[in-house]
Amino acid sequence: MKNTKNNRTIKYKLYSLGALLVTLLILGFLQVNSSQYSYQISILERSAIYAVVAVSMNLLTGFTGLFSLGQAGFMAIGAYIVAILTIPVEQRASVYYVNGISPAIANLQCPFWLALIIAGLVAAGIAALMGIPVLRLKSDYLAIATLGFSEIIRAVIAAPQLDRITNGSYGLKSIPGFPNLFVAFGLCALCILLMVLLINSSYGRVFKAIREDEIAAQAMGLNLFRYKQMAFIISSFFTGIGGGLLAMFMRSIDSKTFSINLTYDILLIVVLGGIGSITGSVLGAFLVTAGREWLRFFDNPLYIGGIQIPLFRSGFRMVVFSILLMVVVLFYSRGIMGNNEFSWAGLGRLVKGIPDRFTKKKQKGDNTL
């Protein structure tokens, strides 16, 4: 029995290694042919960045039970910090061409990896201050408070008083992008891996205990406010890094980039993938981002035999996308993964169970006849 279990473990590790090698080969192929597959690369990069933010939101909502809608605000903080610290000094005059640039940041520049860490720390610091009054709220009240904070951050960024730092409503451009595809995916994978390690640690078990029953957790001697604030700070740290990664991906940003719709998109990914599932958040990020892009042909007019199909017009893509989401939710009420994680054993059971489902349906039909 023990040897069988060890053999199975070795087999699953070989499967994981094989999947990693295939992923690296695909990334290598796309990198070599980046000019030919630039559109596909942009979809994959955006999906990976959204996966980081979705996992950080799931850390707070799915594993700690705190419903926050401030992701867009923390992403804006991270994005602007990275942009300000990485725009080449010689190009800043062309960026801040209206009101000029503040002398405090005129010659301030650092590598992108350091800028990402600083962005996460600044977002975490603001979350620590914000969490003192906000985390005493619960449920919908917490969501409304964090949503309001997100809009305040966006208004502050666009305020004329900060034109010489954030460039106001003109936004920031000339942001250096990722050196290559491996760096982009490597940074996203590292962030997700760190969050997975945290969730599987003793702190993660405390977060789950608070989610399941706050009264029982408090009776066990846990300081609820301390651990809630810790989860809020950690989630904001990685959300800030996600915002910085998005700035590097887009190469230019403004306050409109981080509207409430961005938070709703991340929430959609979390719910669709499964609240309380890291794998679900990653899978949901790729499905939602890719689905929206691949359905773009519905926005273009379609002619059959010289007759225009009336439904194919601008905006019809989102109608089809919404219908598909409704279908998925109807069949998977708890999301695609629920609160489960991917495993090779689970995948094997799923594949083996497919023929059985068809057999049962056929037998049921025969009995009916």
C-alpha positions as CSV (number, residue, x, y, z in Angstrom):
1,M,0.0,0.0,0.0
2,K,2.8,2.4,0.9
3,N,4.7,1.6,-2.3
4,T,1.6,2.2,-4.3
5,K,1.1,5.6,-2.7
6,N,4.7,6.5,-3.3
7,N,4.5,5.5,-6.9
8,R,1.4,7.6,-7.3
9,T,3.1,10.6,-5.8
10,I,6.1,10.2,-8.1
11,K,3.8,9.9,-11.1
12,Y,1.9,13.1,-10.2
13,K,5.2,14.9,-9.7
14,L,6.3,13.8,-13.2
15,Y,3.0,15.0,-14.6
16,S,3.5,18.4,-13.0
17,L,7.1,18.6,-14.3
18,G,5.8,17.7,-17.8
19,A,3.1,20.4,-17.6
20,L,5.7,22.9,-16.5
21,L,8.0,22.0,-19.4
22,V,5.2,22.2,-21.9
23,T,4.3,25.7,-20.6
24,L,7.9,26.8,-20.9
25,L,8.0,25.5,-24.4
26,I,4.8,27.4,-25.4
27,L,6.2,30.6,-23.8
28,G,9.5,30.1,-25.6
29,F,7.7,29.6,-28.9
30,L,5.6,32.8,-28.4
31,Q,8.6,34.8,-27.3
32,V,10.6,33.8,-30.4
33,N,7.5,34.6,-32.6
34,S,6.4,37.6,-30.6
35,S,5.7,39.9,-33.6
36,Q,3.5,37.2,-35.2
37,Y,1.5,36.3,-32.0
38,S,1.5,39.8,-30.3
39,Y,-2.3,39.7,-29.9
40,Q,-2.3,36.2,-28.2
41,I,0.6,37.3,-26.0
42,S,-1.3,40.4,-24.8
43,I,-4.3,38.2,-23.9
44,L,-2.1,35.8,-21.9
45,E,-0.2,38.6,-20.1
46,R,-3.4,40.4,-19.1
47,S,-4.9,37.1,-17.9
48,A,-1.9,36.3,-15.8
49,I,-2.0,39.8,-14.2
50,Y,-5.7,39.5,-13.5
51,A,-5.0,36.1,-12.0
52,V,-2.7,37.7,-9.4
53,V,-5.3,40.3,-8.4
54,A,-8.1,37.6,-8.4
55,V,-6.1,35.3,-6.1
56,S,-5.3,38.3,-3.7
57,M,-9.0,39.1,-3.6
58,N,-9.9,35.5,-3.0
59,L,-7.4,35.5,-0.1
60,L,-9.5,38.2,1.5
61,T,-13.0,37.2,0.4
62,G,-12.8,33.4,-0.1
63,F,-10.4,32.4,2.7
64,T,-11.0,35.1,5.3
65,G,-14.6,36.0,4.7
66,L,-14.1,39.7,4.3
67,F,-16.0,41.2,1.3
68,S,-13.9,44.0,0.0
69,L,-14.4,46.0,-3.2
70,G,-11.4,48.2,-3.1
71,Q,-9.2,46.3,-5.5
72,A,-9.2,49.0,-8.2
73,G,-8.0,51.6,-5.7
74,F,-5.0,49.5,-4.5
75,M,-4.2,48.6,-8.2
76,A,-4.2,52.3,-9.0
77,I,-1.8,53.0,-6.1
78,G,0.6,50.2,-7.3
79,A,0.3,51.2,-11.0
80,Y,1.1,54.9,-10.4
81,I,4.0,54.1,-8.0
82,V,5.6,51.8,-10.6
83,A,5.0,54.3,-13.4
84,I,6.5,57.2,-11.5
85,L,9.6,55.1,-10.5
86,T,10.3,53.5,-13.8
87,I,9.6,56.1,-16.5
88,P,13.0,57.0,-18.0
89,V,14.3,60.3,-16.8
90,E,15.0,61.6,-20.3
91,Q,11.4,61.0,-21.3
92,R,9.7,62.7,-18.4
93,A,9.6,66.1,-20.0
94,S,7.5,64.7,-22.8
95,V,5.2,63.0,-20.2
96,Y,4.7,66.0,-17.8
97,Y,4.4,68.5,-20.7
98,V,1.5,70.5,-19.3
99,N,2.4,71.6,-15.8
100,G,5.9,70.1,-15.5
101,I,7.2,67.6,-13.0
102,S,7.8,67.9,-9.3
103,P,11.6,68.2,-8.4
104,A,11.1,65.5,-5.8
105,I,10.5,62.8,-8.5
106,A,12.2,64.4,-11.5
107,N,15.3,62.2,-11.2
108,L,13.9,59.4,-9.1
109,Q,14.2,56.1,-10.9
110,C,14.7,52.4,-10.0
111,P,14.6,48.9,-11.5
112,F,11.1,47.6,-12.2
113,W,11.4,44.7,-9.7
114,L,12.2,47.2,-6.9
115,A,9.4,49.5,-8.1
116,L,7.0,46.6,-7.8
117,I,8.0,45.8,-4.2
118,I,7.7,49.5,-3.3
119,A,4.3,49.6,-4.9
120,G,3.1,46.7,-2.9
121,L,4.5,48.1,0.3
122,V,2.8,51.5,-0.3
123,A,-0.5,49.8,-1.0
124,A,0.0,47.6,2.2
125,G,0.8,50.7,4.3
126,I,-2.3,52.5,3.1
127,A,-4.3,49.4,3.8
128,A,-3.0,49.2,7.3
129,L,-4.2,52.7,8.0
130,M,-7.5,52.2,6.2
131,G,-8.1,48.9,8.0
132,I,-8.2,50.5,11.5
133,P,-11.7,52.0,11.0
134,V,-13.0,49.9,8.1
135,L,-12.3,46.4,9.3
136,R,-14.7,46.9,12.2
137,L,-17.5,46.8,9.7
138,K,-19.0,43.6,8.3
139,S,-20.5,42.2,5.2
140,D,-22.1,44.8,2.9
141,Y,-20.9,47.8,5.0
142,L,-17.3,46.7,4.5
143,A,-17.9,46.4,0.8
144,I,-19.4,49.9,0.5
145,A,-16.6,51.4,2.6
146,T,-13.8,49.9,0.5
147,L,-15.7,50.7,-2.7
148,G,-15.8,54.3,-1.6
149,F,-12.1,54.3,-0.8
150,S,-11.4,53.0,-4.3
151,E,-13.2,56.0,-5.8
152,I,-11.5,58.4,-3.4
153,I,-8.1,57.1,-4.6
154,R,-9.1,57.6,-8.2
155,A,-10.3,61.2,-7.5
156,V,-7.1,62.0,-5.7
157,I,-5.0,60.8,-8.5
158,A,-6.8,63.0,-11.0
159,A,-6.9,66.0,-8.7
160,P,-5.3,69.2,-10.2
161,Q,-3.2,69.6,-7.0
162,L,-1.2,66.5,-7.8
163,D,-0.6,67.3,-11.5
164,R,3.1,67.6,-11.0
165,I,3.2,64.0,-9.6
166,T,0.4,62.0,-11.1
167,N,0.0,64.2,-14.2
168,G,-3.7,64.5,-13.3
169,S,-6.2,63.6,-16.0
170,Y,-3.5,63.3,-18.6
171,G,-2.2,60.1,-17.1
172,L,1.3,58.6,-17.5
173,K,2.9,57.1,-20.5
174,S,6.3,55.8,-21.7
175,I,6.2,53.1,-18.9
176,P,8.8,50.4,-19.6
177,G,7.2,47.1,-20.4
178,F,8.2,43.5,-19.5
179,P,11.7,42.5,-20.9
180,N,10.2,39.3,-22.1
181,L,7.3,36.9,-21.7
182,F,9.2,34.7,-19.1
183,V,9.6,37.7,-16.8
184,A,5.9,38.6,-17.0
185,F,4.7,35.1,-16.3
186,G,7.5,34.4,-13.8
187,L,6.5,37.5,-11.6
188,C,2.8,36.5,-11.7
189,A,3.6,32.8,-10.9
190,L,5.8,34.0,-8.0
191,C,3.1,36.2,-6.5
192,I,0.5,33.4,-6.7
193,L,3.0,30.8,-5.3
194,L,3.7,33.1,-2.2
195,M,-0.1,33.4,-1.6
196,V,-0.6,29.7,-1.9
197,L,2.2,29.1,0.7
198,L,0.6,31.6,3.0
199,I,-2.9,30.0,2.7
200,N,-1.4,26.6,3.4
201,S,0.5,27.9,6.5
202,S,-0.8,28.3,10.0
203,Y,-1.9,31.9,9.2
204,G,-4.0,30.5,6.4
205,R,-5.7,28.1,8.8
206,V,-6.5,31.0,11.1
207,F,-8.0,32.9,8.1
208,K,-10.2,30.0,7.3
209,A,-11.3,29.6,11.0
210,I,-12.4,33.3,11.0
211,R,-14.3,32.7,7.7
212,E,-16.2,29.7,9.1
213,D,-17.1,31.0,12.5
214,E,-15.9,34.3,14.0
215,I,-17.4,33.5,17.4
216,A,-15.7,30.1,17.7
217,A,-12.4,31.6,16.5
218,Q,-12.6,34.3,19.1
219,A,-13.4,31.7,21.8
220,M,-10.2,29.9,20.9
221,G,-8.3,33.0,21.8
222,L,-7.6,34.4,18.4
223,N,-7.4,38.2,17.9
224,L,-9.9,38.6,15.1
225,F,-9.1,42.2,14.3
226,R,-5.3,41.5,14.1
227,Y,-5.7,38.6,11.7
228,K,-8.4,40.4,9.6
229,Q,-6.0,43.4,9.3
230,M,-3.2,41.0,8.4
231,A,-5.3,39.4,5.6
232,F,-6.3,42.9,4.4
233,I,-2.7,44.1,4.3
234,I,-1.4,41.0,2.5
235,S,-4.2,41.1,0.0
236,S,-3.6,44.8,-0.7
237,F,0.2,44.2,-1.0
238,F,-0.3,41.7,-3.9
239,T,-3.1,43.8,-5.4
240,G,-0.7,46.8,-5.5
241,I,1.9,44.6,-7.3
242,G,-0.8,43.5,-9.7
243,G,-1.6,47.1,-10.4
244,G,2.1,47.7,-11.1
245,L,2.2,44.7,-13.4
246,L,-0.8,46.1,-15.3
247,A,1.0,49.4,-15.7
248,M,4.0,47.7,-17.2
249,F,1.6,45.7,-19.5
250,M,-0.4,48.7,-20.7
251,R,2.7,51.1,-21.0
252,S,0.3,54.0,-20.3
253,I,-2.3,54.6,-17.6
254,D,-4.8,57.2,-16.3
255,S,-7.3,57.4,-13.5
256,K,-10.1,56.1,-15.8
257,T,-8.2,52.8,-16.1
258,F,-9.0,52.0,-12.4
259,S,-12.8,52.6,-12.4
260,I,-15.3,50.5,-10.4
261,N,-15.7,48.3,-13.5
262,L,-12.2,46.9,-12.9
263,T,-13.1,45.7,-9.4
264,Y,-16.3,44.1,-10.8
265,D,-14.2,42.3,-13.4
266,I,-12.0,40.9,-10.7
267,L,-15.0,39.9,-8.6
268,L,-16.5,38.2,-11.7
269,I,-13.3,36.2,-12.1
270,V,-13.4,35.1,-8.4
271,V,-17.0,34.1,-8.4
272,L,-16.8,32.3,-11.8
273,G,-13.7,30.4,-10.8
274,G,-15.0,29.5,-7.3
275,I,-14.8,31.5,-4.0
276,G,-12.2,29.8,-1.9
277,S,-10.2,28.2,-4.8
278,I,-6.8,29.5,-6.0
279,T,-7.0,27.3,-9.1
280,G,-10.5,28.6,-9.8
281,S,-9.3,32.2,-9.7
282,V,-6.4,31.5,-12.1
283,L,-8.7,29.5,-14.5
284,G,-11.4,32.2,-14.3
285,A,-8.9,34.9,-15.1
286,F,-7.9,33.2,-18.3
287,L,-11.4,32.2,-19.3
288,V,-13.0,35.7,-18.7
289,T,-10.1,37.6,-20.4
290,A,-9.8,35.3,-23.4
291,G,-13.6,34.9,-23.8
292,R,-14.1,38.6,-24.1
293,E,-11.4,38.9,-26.7
294,W,-12.4,35.8,-28.8
295,L,-16.0,36.9,-29.0
296,R,-15.1,40.2,-30.7
297,F,-16.4,39.0,-34.1
298,F,-19.9,39.4,-32.7
299,D,-19.3,43.2,-32.8
300,N,-18.6,43.2,-36.5
301,P,-21.4,43.2,-39.1
302,L,-22.2,39.8,-40.6
303,Y,-23.6,39.4,-44.2
304,I,-25.0,36.1,-45.5
305,G,-26.0,36.2,-49.1
306,G,-25.9,39.9,-49.2
307,I,-28.3,40.2,-46.2
308,Q,-27.0,41.7,-43.0
309,I,-27.7,39.7,-39.8
310,P,-29.2,42.4,-37.5
311,L,-27.8,40.9,-34.2
312,F,-24.2,41.3,-35.2
313,R,-23.4,44.9,-34.2
314,S,-21.3,46.8,-31.7
315,G,-22.0,45.7,-28.2
316,F,-23.5,42.3,-29.1
317,R,-20.3,40.6,-27.9
318,M,-21.1,41.5,-24.3
319,V,-24.6,40.1,-24.7
320,V,-23.3,36.8,-25.8
321,F,-20.6,36.8,-23.1
322,S,-23.2,37.5,-20.4
323,I,-25.4,34.7,-21.6
324,L,-22.5,32.3,-21.5
325,L,-21.7,33.4,-17.9
326,M,-25.3,32.8,-16.9
327,V,-25.2,29.3,-18.4
328,V,-21.9,28.5,-16.5
329,V,-23.4,29.8,-13.2
330,L,-26.6,27.7,-13.7
331,F,-24.5,24.5,-14.1
332,Y,-21.8,25.5,-11.6
333,S,-23.6,27.5,-8.9
334,R,-20.5,27.6,-6.7
335,G,-18.1,28.4,-9.6
336,I,-16.2,26.1,-11.9
337,M,-13.9,24.8,-9.1
338,G,-16.1,25.5,-6.1
339,N,-13.7,25.6,-3.1
340,N,-11.6,22.7,-4.6
341,E,-8.1,22.9,-6.0
342,F,-6.7,21.2,-9.1
343,S,-5.1,17.8,-8.6
344,W,-4.0,15.1,-11.1
345,A,-6.1,12.5,-9.1
346,G,-9.2,14.7,-9.4
347,L,-8.6,15.2,-13.2
348,G,-8.2,11.4,-13.6
349,R,-11.5,10.8,-11.8
350,L,-13.2,13.4,-13.9
351,V,-11.9,11.9,-17.2
352,K,-12.8,8.3,-16.1
353,G,-16.3,9.4,-15.0
354,I,-17.2,10.8,-18.4
355,P,-18.0,7.4,-20.1
356,D,-20.0,6.4,-17.0
357,R,-22.2,9.5,-17.4
358,F,-23.1,8.7,-21.0
359,T,-23.7,5.0,-20.0
360,K,-26.1,6.0,-17.3
361,K,-28.0,8.4,-19.6
362,K,-28.3,5.7,-22.2
363,Q,-29.5,3.1,-19.7
364,K,-32.0,5.6,-18.4
365,G,-33.3,6.2,-21.9
366,D,-33.6,2.4,-22.6
367,N,-35.6,2.0,-19.3
368,T,-37.9,4.8,-20.4
369,L,-38.6,3.1,-23.7
